[in-house]
Amino acid sequence: MKPLYLLMFAALGAAMPAVAGEEAPAPQIVNVDDREGFSLDGVWRSIVDPYENGYYDYRRKPLSDKASYFADEDFDKDRTKLFEYNFNTDRTLLVPGDWNTQRPQLYYYEGTVWYRTLFNYRPRPDRRTFLYFGAANYETIVGLNGHKIGRHVGGYTPFNFEITDRVAEGENSLVVKVDNKRRADGVPTLNSDWWNYGGLTRSVRIVETPLTFIRDYFVQLKKGDNRTIAGWVQLDGEQAEQEVVVEIPELKIARRIRTDARGYASFEVKASPTCWSPENPRLYDVRIVAETDTVHDRIGFRTIETRGTKILLNGREIFCRGVAIHEEMPYATSGRAFSEEQDRILLGWAKEMGCNFVRLAHYPHNEAMVRAAEEMGLLVWSEIPVYWTIQWENPETYANAEAQLTDMIARDKNRANVVIWSVANETPHGEARLEFLRKLITRARTLDPTRLVSAAMEKTALEPGLLTVKDDLADLVDLISFNQYVGWYDGTSEKCDRVNWTFDIEKPVFISEFGGGAVYGRHGARTERFTEEYMEDLYERSVAMLERMPGLAGVTPWVLKDFRSPRRQMVGIQDDFNRKGLISDQGGRKKAFFVMQRWYEKLRKEYENR
């Protein structure tokens, strides 16, 4: 078997078709917050370019770097030349952030926006320099000092380019073309149920490393063995063969290994750590010390497995008291969340409801969200946006999905709270879809054999009042996880009283979505849609139905907070928002929030005594 890092390289390379002058990103550098360097966040100049005049000529042929906006020409310096753009006199945008909520004129805009920032730099002969993006939605082409340097496709995962030989002494011009147009061959595709926020939505930074550095590592409990910490280290650079020490001082571990000619080494070491759990989110200081580099991290250790219809955390049965979360700002009309402060507010609301689990839907959220959840004792379901109907038979679409899965796992594989990698949501049955998802599931398990793998499937009616999941995908995943909206899209709330469930596979049952919508403060009869009373009644009846469900091991109602979606068009009620949030977009708790809070407290006490 190939080492895991080589498999990651293969996935990354396959996803980025060669384009003249546009390189694929370098392999992902993990744990960038622990690296030397500096942030490029702040106020950037921008140009809105719906016709992509800065990239194509009038015959729709790509312009040379010198003729494109990457050249960053300044008309004020030479007014004898013809230029039809000038970053210095154009408007500004904050980075990180989406452009849709920063200017009223861009509320519905989908297309190209150019970003430009200037930064001063002093290259060092003993250092390599990388340009790191937390994420940019969706296609990103990067230029430095007048030349294109690379391209990335995908809106929610990190990427980086090495610029050691391209960064200049003194002032540097960084120009980034971001295009968020939805694409039929994209992941996600043209149709979804969340807003397609465009822009440099996560932090951008310069990362400096030694000439040979620790680019990646994996340190977790060995699958099926809570007394062995296992993993690997990957160096990047010419001095590939080195002695490396993996240190966990509190466990008195200092494991010495030697990397091979490719810079790779694996290890195992006996240990007795206090296991991470929602009740005790214990993290250990971990140091990886090579001859040329040192990296620090805080890592927790736990086991996750299934046994029959049970989910076992550290060998003990657990019920996942969860909620789904979209990456949108709290206390704001809308906008992509990007800061740890915003993340902790959202996660704090989940904790207030009694959650020990969150489903980060429908795409990888920012790294600060995952790390904050880990510190706060919240288990995580993390997924890629293989959503509804995509081009199952298109090899480039598959390569894109696999690259996003690879990047997600690469970034978060050392986070103890991530227990489920999800590969899809509500996808239609068919052989092409099954093969597409089968390959993703295999890839996920190859890259990380220590976690569960699943997908959000859909229910099937066997007969009136008797429901199940009838999907060949259920044989491939670790959970019977599915979305069901009995009482909202399927009948009225009273139908929950008449429904029972049966499953012919002995696996844990996980309801990845259920619920209905209401406008906070809108009141009426319990039979009137979009009132808090209807939503409360639906949740009360849903809880009673779920308590009758065999094998139920976890739920994530949809959704924590109202979020923006252009599919929701009823003026005065939806106003471009999905109103299924248990909390309003302004932070108001709807009545259904307290239904879940009471049920979760009951479940907490029940499982505490098991």
C-alpha positions in Angstrom: 0.0 0.0 0.0 1.2 3.5 -0.8 1.8 5.8 2.2 -1.1 8.1 2.9 0.8 11.2 2.0 1.4 9.8 -1.5 -2.3 9.1 -1.9 -3.1 12.7 -0.9 -0.6 14.0 -3.5 -2.3 11.8 -6.2 -5.8 13.1 -5.4 -4.6 16.7 -5.4 -2.9 16.4 -8.7 -5.8 14.7 -10.4 -8.2 17.5 -9.5 -6.3 20.3 -11.2 -6.2 20.1 -15.0 -3.1 21.8 -16.4 -3.7 25.3 -17.7 -0.9 27.2 -19.4 0.8 29.5 -16.8 -1.5 28.3 -14.0 0.1 25.8 -11.6 -1.8 23.5 -9.3 -1.4 24.4 -5.6 1.4 22.9 -3.6 0.5 20.1 -1.2 -1.4 21.6 1.7 0.6 22.9 4.7 -1.3 21.9 7.9 -1.6 23.9 11.1 -0.6 27.2 9.5 -1.4 29.1 12.6 1.7 27.6 14.2 4.0 28.7 11.4 6.1 31.8 10.9 4.7 34.5 8.6 2.1 37.2 8.7 -1.5 37.9 7.8 -2.6 39.6 4.6 -6.1 40.2 6.0 -7.6 43.6 5.9 -8.7 46.1 3.3 -8.0 45.1 -0.3 -8.7 47.0 -3.5 -11.3 45.3 -5.8 -12.7 45.5 -9.3 -16.1 44.0 -10.2 -15.7 42.4 -13.6 -18.9 40.5 -14.8 -17.6 40.2 -18.4 -14.1 39.1 -17.3 -12.5 41.9 -19.3 -9.4 41.7 -17.2 -8.8 38.1 -18.2 -10.2 37.7 -21.8 -10.0 39.8 -24.9 -13.0 40.6 -27.0 -12.6 37.3 -28.9 -12.8 35.5 -25.5 -9.2 34.5 -25.7 -7.1 34.7 -22.5 -5.0 37.9 -22.3 -1.3 37.8 -21.7 -0.2 38.5 -18.1 1.0 41.9 -19.2 -2.3 42.8 -20.8 -4.5 41.4 -18.0 -5.4 42.9 -14.6 -2.6 40.8 -13.1 -0.3 43.4 -14.4 -1.7 45.9 -11.9 -1.0 49.0 -14.0 -1.5 52.4 -12.5 -3.0 55.0 -14.9 -2.0 57.8 -12.7 1.7 57.0 -13.2 1.5 57.3 -17.0 -1.6 58.9 -18.5 -0.3 58.6 -22.0 -1.1 54.9 -22.0 -4.6 53.5 -22.4 -5.8 51.6 -19.3 -9.4 50.8 -18.5 -8.9 49.7 -14.9 -7.0 51.0 -11.8 -7.0 49.1 -8.6 -5.7 52.2 -6.7 -8.8 54.2 -7.4 -11.4 51.4 -7.2 -13.5 50.4 -4.3 -12.4 48.2 -1.3 -13.5 44.9 0.2 -12.6 43.4 3.6 -10.6 40.1 3.6 -11.7 37.7 4.8 -15.3 38.3 3.9 -17.9 37.7 1.2 -18.6 40.5 -1.3 -22.4 39.9 -1.3 -22.9 41.5 2.1 -20.2 44.2 1.9 -21.9 46.3 -0.9 -25.7 46.5 -1.6 -25.0 46.4 -5.3 -23.4 43.0 -5.0 -26.2 41.4 -3.0 -27.1 38.9 -5.8 -23.9 39.2 -7.7 -22.3 36.0 -9.1 -19.3 36.4 -11.3 -15.7 37.7 -11.2 -14.3 40.1 -8.7 -10.6 41.0 -8.7 -8.8 41.6 -5.4 -5.5 43.4 -5.0 -3.2 44.0 -2.0 0.3 45.3 -1.7 2.7 43.9 0.9 6.4 44.5 1.8 8.7 41.5 2.1 12.3 40.7 2.7 13.2 37.2 1.4 15.6 35.1 3.5 18.0 32.6 1.9 17.2 30.1 4.7 13.5 30.2 4.3 10.8 29.1 1.8 7.8 31.3 1.3 4.2 30.2 0.7 1.0 32.1 0.0 -1.9 30.4 1.9 -5.6 30.8 1.4 -8.1 29.5 4.0 -10.7 29.3 1.2 -12.0 31.3 -1.8 -15.3 30.7 -3.5 -15.2 29.2 -6.2 -12.5 29.3 -8.9 -9.4 31.3 -7.9 -6.5 32.4 -10.1 -3.6 34.0 -8.3 -1.1 36.5 -9.7 2.0 37.9 -8.0 4.0 40.8 -9.3 2.4 40.8 -12.7 2.4 37.0 -13.4 -0.1 34.3 -12.9 1.2 31.7 -10.4 -1.7 29.2 -9.9 -5.3 28.2 -9.9 -7.6 26.5 -7.5 -11.1 25.1 -7.9 -13.4 24.6 -4.9 -15.0 27.1 -2.4 -14.4 25.7 1.1 -11.0 24.1 1.5 -7.5 25.6 2.0 -4.8 25.8 -0.7 -1.3 27.3 -0.9 1.3 28.2 -3.5 5.0 28.3 -3.1 6.3 31.8 -4.0 9.9 31.5 -2.8 11.3 32.3 -6.2 8.6 34.8 -7.1 8.3 37.1 -4.1 10.4 40.3 -4.4 12.5 42.3 -2.1 10.3 45.3 -1.0 6.8 45.9 -2.3 4.8 43.1 -3.9 1.6 43.2 -5.8 -0.8 40.3 -5.1 -3.8 40.1 -7.5 -6.5 37.4 -7.1 -9.3 36.7 -9.5 -12.2 35.1 -7.7 -15.2 33.7 -9.8 -18.2 32.3 -7.9 -20.4 31.5 -10.9 -22.2 28.3 -10.3 -21.2 25.5 -12.7 -23.0 22.5 -14.0 -19.8 20.4 -13.6 -19.0 21.9 -10.2 -19.1 20.6 -6.6 -21.7 21.8 -5.6 -23.5 22.2 -8.9 -25.9 24.8 -10.1 -28.7 24.0 -7.6 -28.4 24.2 -3.9 -30.2 25.5 -0.8 -27.7 28.0 0.5 -26.4 31.3 -0.7 -23.3 31.2 -3.0 -21.2 33.7 -1.1 -18.3 34.9 -3.3 -14.9 36.2 -2.5 -11.9 35.6 -0.3 -14.1 34.2 2.5 -11.3 33.1 4.8 -7.9 34.4 5.8 -5.0 34.9 3.5 -1.4 34.8 4.9 2.2 34.5 4.1 3.7 31.3 5.6 7.5 31.0 6.0 9.2 27.7 6.5 12.7 26.3 6.8 14.2 24.9 3.5 13.1 21.5 4.7 10.0 21.6 6.9 7.3 19.5 8.6 4.5 19.9 6.1 2.1 17.3 7.4 1.6 14.8 10.3 -1.0 12.5 11.7 -1.1 11.7 15.5 -4.1 9.8 16.7 -5.0 6.6 18.6 -4.6 3.5 16.5 -7.9 2.1 15.2 -9.2 -0.4 17.6 -6.5 0.2 20.2 -6.9 2.9 22.9 -3.4 2.2 24.3 -1.4 2.9 21.1 -0.8 6.3 19.6 0.1 5.9 15.9 0.7 8.2 13.0 3.2 9.6 10.5 5.3 12.6 9.7 5.9 14.1 6.2 8.8 16.5 5.6 9.1 18.7 2.5 12.4 19.7 1.1 15.8 18.5 -0.1 17.0 17.3 3.3 14.4 14.6 3.4 16.2 12.1 5.6 16.2 13.3 9.2 15.7 12.2 12.7 12.3 13.3 14.0 11.1 13.2 17.6 7.3 13.1 18.3 7.0 14.5 21.9 3.9 14.4 24.2 5.5 15.7 27.5 2.4 15.0 29.7 2.4 11.4 28.6 6.3 11.2 28.9 6.5 10.3 25.2 9.5 11.1 23.0 9.4 8.7 20.1 12.3 8.9 17.7 11.9 8.0 14.1 13.8 8.5 10.9 12.3 9.7 7.7 13.1 8.1 4.4 14.3 9.6 1.1 10.8 10.9 0.5 10.7 12.6 3.9 8.1 10.1 5.3 8.2 8.1 8.5 5.4 6.3 10.5 5.4 5.4 14.2 3.6 3.7 17.0 4.0 4.2 20.7 2.3 2.7 23.8 0.4 5.3 25.9 -2.5 5.7 28.3 -4.0 9.1 27.6 -7.1 10.5 29.2 -9.5 10.2 26.3 -11.2 13.3 24.8 -14.9 13.4 25.2 -17.7 16.1 25.3 -17.7 15.9 29.1 -13.9 16.2 29.3 -12.4 17.7 26.1 -8.8 16.9 27.0 -6.1 18.1 24.7 -2.4 17.4 25.0 0.5 19.5 23.8 2.3 17.7 21.0 5.7 18.7 19.6 7.1 17.3 16.4 10.8 18.2 16.3 12.9 17.5 13.1 16.5 18.5 12.6 15.4 21.6 10.6 11.9 22.4 11.9 9.5 22.2 14.9 5.7 22.2 14.9 3.4 22.4 18.0 -0.2 21.3 18.2 -2.8 20.5 20.8 -4.3 17.1 20.1 -6.9 14.9 21.8 -7.1 11.2 21.7 -10.3 9.1 21.5 -11.8 6.1 19.8 -15.0 6.0 17.7 -16.6 2.9 16.4 -20.0 1.3 15.8 -21.3 -2.0 17.3 -24.6 -3.1 16.1 -26.9 -0.2 16.4 -24.7 1.7 18.8 -22.1 4.4 18.4 -19.3 3.9 20.9 -17.0 6.8 21.9 -14.1 5.5 23.9 -15.9 2.2 24.1 -19.0 3.7 25.7 -22.4 4.1 24.1 -23.2 7.7 23.2 -26.2 9.5 21.8 -25.3 12.3 19.5 -27.4 15.2 20.6 -26.7 17.5 17.7 -27.8 20.3 15.4 -26.8 21.2 11.9 -25.0 24.5 11.3 -24.5 26.6 8.2 -21.4 28.8 8.2 -23.2 32.1 8.5 -22.6 35.0 10.9 -24.6 35.2 14.1 -26.5 38.5 14.8 -26.2 39.6 11.2 -28.7 39.7 8.3 -26.4 37.3 6.5 -22.8 36.8 5.5 -20.2 34.1 5.6 -18.8 33.5 9.1 -15.0 33.4 9.2 -13.7 34.4 12.7 -13.3 32.4 15.9 -15.5 34.9 17.7 -18.4 34.3 15.4 -17.8 30.5 15.5 -17.9 30.4 19.3 -21.2 32.3 19.4 -22.8 29.7 17.0 -21.3 26.8 18.9 -22.3 28.4 22.2 -25.9 28.4 21.0 -25.6 24.7 20.3 -24.2 24.1 23.7 -27.0 26.1 25.3 -29.5 23.8 23.5 -27.8 20.8 25.1 -25.8 19.6 22.1 -22.7 17.4 22.3 -22.5 17.2 18.5 -22.7 19.4 15.5 -23.1 18.7 11.8 -21.1 21.3 9.9 -23.2 21.5 6.7 -22.9 21.3 3.7 -19.2 21.9 3.2 -16.0 22.1 5.2 -16.3 25.0 7.6 -13.3 27.2 8.6 -10.6 25.6 10.7 -11.3 27.9 13.6 -14.8 26.4 13.8 -13.5 22.9 14.1 -10.9 23.7 16.6 -13.3 25.8 18.7 -15.8 22.9 18.7 -13.0 20.6 19.9 -12.1 22.8 22.8 -15.8 23.2 23.7 -16.5 19.5 23.7 -18.6 19.2 20.6 -18.3 16.2 18.3 -18.3 17.1 14.6 -19.8 15.6 11.4 -17.8 17.2 8.5 -18.8 16.9 4.9 -18.1 18.0 1.3 -20.7 19.6 -1.0 -21.6 16.6 -3.1 -25.1 17.9 -2.9 -28.3 16.8 -4.7 -27.6 16.1 -8.4 -24.1 16.6 -9.8 -22.4 15.1 -12.9 -21.9 11.6 -11.6 -20.3 10.4 -14.9 -17.9 13.3 -15.3 -14.3 12.3 -14.3 -13.3 15.9 -13.7 -16.3 16.4 -11.4 -15.2 13.3 -9.5 -11.6 14.5 -9.3 -12.9 17.8 -7.9 -15.0 16.1 -5.2 -12.1 13.8 -4.3 -9.7 16.8 -4.0 -12.1 18.6 -1.6 -12.5 15.4 0.5 -8.7 15.1 0.5 -8.1 18.7 1.6 -10.8 18.4 4.3 -9.2 15.3 5.8 -5.7 16.7 5.5 -6.6 19.8 7.4 -8.7 18.3 10.2 -7.5 14.7 10.6 -5.8 15.5 13.9 -8.9 17.0 15.5 -10.3 14.5 18.0 -13.8 15.8 17.8 -14.2 15.0 14.1 -15.8 11.6 14.2 -17.7 11.4 10.8 -16.5 12.2 7.3 -19.6 12.7 5.1 -19.4 12.3 1.3 -22.8 13.5 0.1 -26.3 14.9 0.9 -29.6 13.8 -0.6 -28.3 12.3 -3.8 -30.5 10.4 -6.3 -30.2 6.7 -6.6 -28.4 5.2 -9.7 -25.4 3.1 -10.6 -23.3 6.1 -11.6 -24.0 7.9 -8.4 -23.3 4.8 -6.3 -19.9 4.2 -8.0 -19.0 7.9 -7.6 -19.8 7.7 -3.8 -18.2 4.3 -3.4 -14.9 5.7 -4.6 -15.1 8.7 -2.3 -15.9 6.4 0.7 -12.9 4.2 -0.2 -10.7 7.2 -0.5 -11.9 8.6 2.9 -11.1 5.3 4.6 -7.8 5.0 2.9 -6.7 8.5 4.0 -8.1 8.1 7.5 -9.1 4.6 8.8 -9.8 5.9 12.3 -13.2 7.6 11.7 -16.7 6.8 10.6 -17.8 7.5 7.0 -21.3 8.3 6.1 -23.7 10.4 3.9 -27.1 12.0 4.3 -29.5 9.7 2.5 -33.3 9.9 2.2 -36.3 7.9 3.5 -38.5 5.5 1.6 -42.2 4.6 2.2 -42.8 0.8 2.4 -46.5 1.3 3.0 -48.7 4.1 4.4 -47.3 4.8 7.9 -44.2 2.6 7.6 -41.0 4.2 6.5 -37.4 3.0 6.1 -34.2 3.8 4.1 -33.9 1.8 0.9 -30.6 2.8 -0.6 -27.6 0.7 -1.7 -25.4 3.4 -0.2 -26.4 2.2 3.2 -24.4 -1.0 2.7 -21.2 1.1 2.2 -21.4 3.6 5.0 -21.1 3.2 8.8 -24.4 4.7 9.7 -28.0 4.6 8.4 -28.0 8.4 8.3 -30.8 10.2 6.5 -32.9 13.3 6.2 -36.6 13.2 6.9 -39.2 16.0 6.9 -42.3 14.2 8.1 -44.7 16.9 9.1 -43.2 19.6 6.8 -42.6 18.4 3.2 -44.4 15.1 4.0 -47.8 15.8 5.3 -48.7 18.0 8.3 -47.3 17.7 11.9 -50.0 15.2 13.0 -48.6 12.6 10.5 -45.7 12.1 12.9 -48.2 10.5 15.3 -49.0 7.8 12.7 -45.5 7.0 11.4 -43.3 4.1 12.4 -39.9 3.1 11.1 -38.1 -0.2 10.3 -34.6 -1.0 9.1 -33.2 -4.2 7.6 -29.6 -3.3 8.3 -28.1 -3.5 11.8 -26.3 -0.2 12.0 -26.8 2.9 14.1 -29.6 5.1 12.9 -28.8 8.8 12.6 -31.3 11.5 11.6 -29.2 14.1 9.8 -32.1 16.5 9.2 -35.6 17.0 10.3 -37.8 20.0 11.2 -39.8 22.8 9.7 -39.8 26.6 9.4 -41.1 29.5 11.3 -40.6 33.3 11.5 -39.4 34.3 14.9 -42.2 36.2 16.6 -44.9 35.1 14.2 -47.7 33.5 16.1 -50.9 31.7 15.2 -52.7 28.4 15.4 -50.6 25.2 15.7 -51.9 24.3 12.3 -50.7 27.5 10.6 -47.4 27.2 8.7 -44.5 29.4 9.4 -45.8 30.2 12.9 -43.7 29.4 16.0 -46.7 27.3 17.2 -46.7 25.1 14.1 -42.9 24.6 14.4 -43.2 23.8 18.2 -45.9 21.3 17.6 -44.0 19.7 14.8 -40.9 19.3 17.0 -42.9 17.9 19.9 -44.5 15.3 17.6 -41.2 14.6 15.9 -39.5 13.9 19.2 -42.3 11.4 20.1 -41.8 9.7 16.7 -38.1 9.6 17.1 -38.4 8.0 20.5 -40.2 5.1 18.8 -37.5 4.7 16.2 -35.4 1.5 16.5 -31.6 1.9 16.7 -31.6 5.7 16.9 -28.1 6.9 17.9 -28.1 10.5 17.0 -30.0 13.5 15.5 -29.1 16.8 14.0 -32.3 18.9 13.4 -32.2 21.4 10.6 -30.9 23.9 11.4 -29.4 26.0 14.3 -30.0 29.4 12.7 -32.0 30.9 9.9 -29.7 31.2 6.9 -29.9 32.9 3.5 -31.1 31.0 0.5 -32.4 32.4 -2.8 -34.8 29.4 -3.1 -37.0 30.9 -0.3 -39.0 33.5 -2.1 -42.1 34.2 0.0 -42.0 38.0 0.7 -42.7 39.0 4.2 -42.0 35.4 5.6 -38.9 34.0 3.9 -37.4 37.0 2.2 -34.5 34.9 0.8 -34.0 33.0 4.1 -34.5 29.4 5.0 -36.6 29.8 8.2 -36.0 26.4 9.6 -33.5 27.8 12.2 -34.2 27.0 15.8 -32.8 30.5 16.3 -33.5 33.5 14.1 -30.9 35.3 12.1 -30.9 37.9 14.9 -30.4 35.4 17.7 -34.0 35.0 18.9 -34.8 31.5 20.3 -37.9 30.0 18.7 -40.3 27.9 20.7 -38.9 24.7 19.1 -35.5 25.5 20.5 -36.8 24.8 24.0 -38.4 21.5 22.8 -35.0 20.3 21.8 -33.4 21.7 24.9 -35.8 19.7 27.1 -35.4 16.5 25.1 -31.6 16.8 25.1 -31.5 17.2 28.8 -33.6 14.1 29.2 -31.2 12.1 26.9 -28.1 13.5 28.7 -29.4 12.1 32.0 -30.4 8.8 30.4 -27.1 8.1 28.8 -25.1 9.5 31.7 -26.4 6.6 33.8 -25.7 3.8 31.2 
